[in-house]
């Protein structure tokens, strides 16, 4: 089999039992995510008839809320273990999604959005800690990349469903999508419960080994981590943050394509990841992780340039440009997904792993708060056609920051020397 030739046999041997269960929850959860990815601005603006400014500022406020709660999530993860935090947030998120689907007033939309932002912040960090505990250190980079591939497989399936159902003239289609996502979130609770033995707190005796200043003080004094956070933040503002905040509006208002085209474009993105991820994992094995992150910046800059060009092409050709741009963007994602968490968890001590992963998650929240403000300012003004070029410049700068991190890491932390479990 093709997969057998790409994945080492010792890694393939891990893909059973608990790890397989974990990956199944990833797929199911991300099918729900794919149903509504990048539709929130369209939903608030075109279905609930609020202004573009309100829709984009709502995203920014949500990101700020997630930013504020993420440090608490990291502390709770280290204290109570990732499982309790993950289960609590998953259930709460399901109820918030349903509430969002039936919200019509400004107050209702704000309230349900804030709960969604808070619960979303409590899933990715603990989930990463849980996977890290289940996988030996020498296999973690592959495990992160494989998980990301499955994330996008789920998103691709959800996106296909979304593209075939969503209709601006039928508001109930959007409502049902969010309700379907809520149901899927609840369904993931059952398999997660079978992984409880990996999700407890770190034993006290292990937590006290090699103690530093302790808690968030130790995280904030780690200059390697701070450097990584800066590089990741700039990349994410120019990457996922801008993709979520402004891409759909740019496609509809500047490229003048129907909203259904967004689902088609994201389908190319996710399929590219599913097809390419295993090959990329093999290609980057033993290579500098910081150089790989710099490559992400270059690819994303190129993708945004192509997106900008799509608005200058004939209508029949614009969709092709956008699909090509998303393929390029997806290749950058396949590079980032294994190396970014590998760097974080390589430098994180076990008893502070929740906080380190939470700090990494902060870059997503910050990126999600800065990007909508920037997109709203540019797209709402008279510079919309130049927005992709500004974002491309940010991606390039983020890649340079990542490259400069190399001198702060050991060869093992940078991925040049294979790590081996003790």
N, C-alpha and C positions, 0 to 999 in steps of 0.2 A: 504493500500500500504506500501511497505518496506520503501520508503522515508518518508512517513508520520509518521512511527513509530520511525524513527531516528531523524528527524528534529522537533524541538519544533513548536507548532502551531503558536506562535507569530512570529517566523522567517519565516515560510511558508507563512504567510500573506503578507510578504514583497515582495515575489517573483512574482510580477505582475507589470504592468505599466513600469515606468522608470528602475527599477532594472532588470526586464526581458529583456528590450531592451539592457541594458548594457551587460548583460550576453550573449545575442545573438551576439553582436559585438565581444565579447571575442571568442566565438566558431568560427565564420567565419574568424576572423583574424588569429586564430591559426591553422585553416586548411591550410592556406597558409604557416604558419611557419613550419608545419609538412612536407610540400612538400620538403623542403630543409634543414631540421635540420641535422647538422653534415656532410653535403655534401660539404661545401665550400672548405675544404682542398683537397678533392678528385677532385672537379671540377677544381680548379686552377692547381693541379698537373697532373692529368690524362687526363683531357679534353683539357685544355689550354697549357699543356706540360711545365709548369714551375717547378722549383725544389721544393722539400719538404721544404727546408729552406725558400724559398721565400713565400710559402703558409703559413707556420706557423708564420713567421715574419710579414706577412701581417695581420694576426689575431691580433698579438700583437700591431702593429701600430694602427689598428682600435680601439682596446681597449683603447689605450692611447688617441686617438682623442675623443672617447666617454668620457673618464675620464676628459679631458679638458673642454668639452662643458657642462657636466652635472651640474656643479655649476651654469652656466648661465641659464640653463633650469629651475633649481629650483627657481632662482630669478625671471625669467619671469613668472613662474607659480604663484608665490605669487603676482606679480604686475598686471598681465593681466588675471589671472584665468587659470585653467587647460584646458578649452575647446579650446581656441584660439591656445595654444601651441600644443595640441594634434592633432587638425585638420591640422595645418600647416605641422607638421612632418609626419603625415600619408600620405598626398598627395605627399610630397617630396620623401618619402620612396618608394612609388609606382613607380615614375619615375626613381629613382636610381636602383631599382630592374630590371626594363626593360633594363636600360643601362648596368648593370652588365651581363645580359644574352647575350648581343651581343658584349661584350668587348673581344677583342682578343690580343691586345698589352698589354705590361706591364703598360704603362701609363694609358690606358683606365681602366684596372682592378683596379689599385690603386685609380684612381679618383672616380670611381663608388663605390668602397668599402668605401672610406672615407665619401662619402655622406651617404651611408647606415649606417655607424657607428654613424654619427652625428644625423641622424633622429631617429635611434633606441633609442638613449639616450633620445630623447624627447618624447617618448611614454609611457614607463612604469611608470615613476614618476607621471606625470600628470594624468594618468589613475588611479593610486592608490589614489591620492587626490580626484578625482571625485567619486570613489566608497565610500571612507570614508565619504564624504559629504552626500551621499544618504542613509547611513545606521546609525541607532542609535548606540551609543557606546557599548551597551550591546550585540549587534549582530555582531559587526565588525569581531571578530575572526572567526566566522562561515562564514561570507560573504567572507573573504579573502580565506578561505579554499575551499568554494564552487566555487569561481572564478577560483582557481587553478585547481580544478577538471575539470572544463569546458575548461580551457586552454589545458589540456592534452587530453580531449576528442577530441578537434579540432586537436591536434597534431597527435593523433592516426589515425584519419580519413585521414589526410594528409599523414602520413607515409605509410598507406596502398596503397594509390594512388602512392606514390613515389616508393615503393618497386615493384609495378607491372609495372612501366613504365621505370624506370631508367636503362640505359645500357651503359657500358663503351665504347662499340663499336659503339654507336649511339649518338654522341655528342648533336644532336638536342633534345634528351630527357631531358638533363639537362637544355638546353636553355628554353624549353617549361615549365619546372617546375618553373623556376624563373619568367617567364612571367605570368604564372598562379597566382603566389603569388602576383605579382604586380596588377593584375586585382582584386583580392580579397581585397587587401588593399584599393583600390578605392571604392569598394562596401560598405565597412564599414563606409564610410563618411556619408552616408544618415541617418542611424539610430543614429549615434552620434549627428547629428544636432538636433534631438528631445530632447536631454538632455542639451540643452544650459542653462536652468535656474539653473542648478547645477554647471555650469562651469565658473562662473564669478569670479572677484577678491573679496577678503574679504573687506567689507565696512570699510572705514577709522576709524569710531568710534570703531569698534571691533578690528582693528589692533593696536590701541593705548592703549587698555586695558592691564594692567599688563606688560608694556613694560620692556624688559630687555635691554642689550646693543644694540640689534637690528641686523637684517640681519645675515650674516654668522658668525659674531663675537659671537653671542649668541649660535649658533649651536656648534662652536668649543670650547666654554667654558663649554659645557654640558658634564661632565666627563662620565655620564651614556651612552650618545650617542657615545662617543669616544670608550668606552669599548665595546659597542655592535658592532661598526664598525670593531674593531680588530677581534673579534670572528667571525663575519660574513665573513670577508675577508678570513681568513684562511680556513673556511669551504668551501667557494665558489671556492677558488683555487683548493682545493682537491675534489670538487664536480663538479659543472657545467662547470667550466673553463677547467678542465682536460678532462671531458667527451666530450666537443666540440673540444678541441685542439688535443687530442692524441688518443682517443678511436678508432675512425674509422681507423686510420693508424695502430694501434696495432692489430686490428682485421684482417686487410687485410695482413699486412706484417709479423706479428708474430704468429697469430693463423692460418693464411693462409686460410681464408674463403672469399668467393666472396663478392663484395660490396652489393649485394642484401641482404646478411645476416644482414647487419646493420639495414635495415628497419624492418626486422623481430624482431630483438632484441629490438629495441625501441618500437615496438608494444607491447611487453610484459611489458615494463616499463610503457607506458601510460595507458594500460588497467588496470594494477594494481592500478594506481592512481585513475582512474575513479571508480573502484569497491570498493576500500578501503577508499577513502577520507571521506565519510560521517560517516563511523564507527569510523575512527580515530578522527574526530571532536567531536563526542560524548565521546570518551574515554578520551580525554585530557581536557575536560571542567572542570574548577576548579583546574587544576594541574599547577605546576610551569612551566612557559614558558622557563625559563633558563635550567631546567632539561630536558625538552623536546628537546631543542636544543643540549644538551649534548648527548642525545640518537641518534640524527641525526648523530653526529660524529662517534658513535660506529657502526651504521648501514652502513654508507658509508665506513668506514674502512674495515668492513667485505666484502662489495661488491667488493672493489678493490682487496682484497686477492683472492676472487673467480675468478675475471677476470684474475689475474696473473696465477692461476692454470689452466685456460682454455688453455693456451699455452703449458701446459705440458701433456695434455690429448690427447687420440686418436682423429683424425680429426672428426669422426662421433659423438663424445661426446662433443666436444668443444662448439658447438652451444648451447647445453643444459646448460652448465656451464655459458655461457654468458647470457642466458635468466634468469637463477636463480639469477645471480648477478644483473641484471637490476630490477628484482622484489624486491630484498633487497634494492637497491638504491632508488627505487620508494617509498617504505615504509618510508624511511628517508625523502623523499620529501614531503610526506603527513603530516609529523610532522612539517617540517620547514615552509611550506607555510602559515599556519594560525598564528603561533606564532611570526614569524619574523616581519611582517608588523604590528601586534598588538602591539608589544613592541615599535616600532618606533612611531606609531600614538598615543600611549598612553602617551608618554612623550613629544610629539610635541605640542607647542602652535598653535592655529588655524592659526594665521597670518604668521607663519613660516612653515606651514605644507609642502609647496612645497619644501622648502630648506631641511627639515629633510628627506623627501622622496628622494630628489635628493642625499643627503649624503648617504642614504642607497643604492641608485643606483650606487654610486661610487664604492662600494665593488664589484659589478658585473663587472664593467669596469676594476678595478684593478685585479680582479681574472682572467678576460679574457686576460689581458696583461701579467701577470706573468706565468699563466699556459702554453700558447703556447711557451714561451721562454724556460721554463723548459722541456716541452715535446720535442721541437725541439732539445735541447741539449742532452737529454737522448736517444730518439728514433733515432736520427741521428748518435749516437755513437755506442758503443759496450755494452751498459747497458740496452738495450731495454727490456730485460726479467725481469729486476728488477724495471722498471718504476712503475708498479701497487703497489709495496710494498712501494716505496717512497711516493706515493700519499695516500696510506692507513695510513701511519704515520702522514701525514699532517691532514687528517680528524680527527684522534684521538686527536691531539693537539688542533684543532679548537673546538672540543667538550669540552675540559677542559677549554678553555678560556670562552666559553659560560656559563659553570657552575659557574665560578668565578664571573660572572656578577650578580648573584643572590643577593649578599649582598648589591649591590648598588641600587636596586629597591625596591619600596614599595610593599606590598602584592598585591595591585590592579594592579600595573604595571607588576608584575610578573604573574598575572592571578589567584592568589589564592583567591582573593576577587572579586566577580562579580562587574563590573562597571555598573552604572545605569545613564541613561540620566537625566540631570537636567531639 
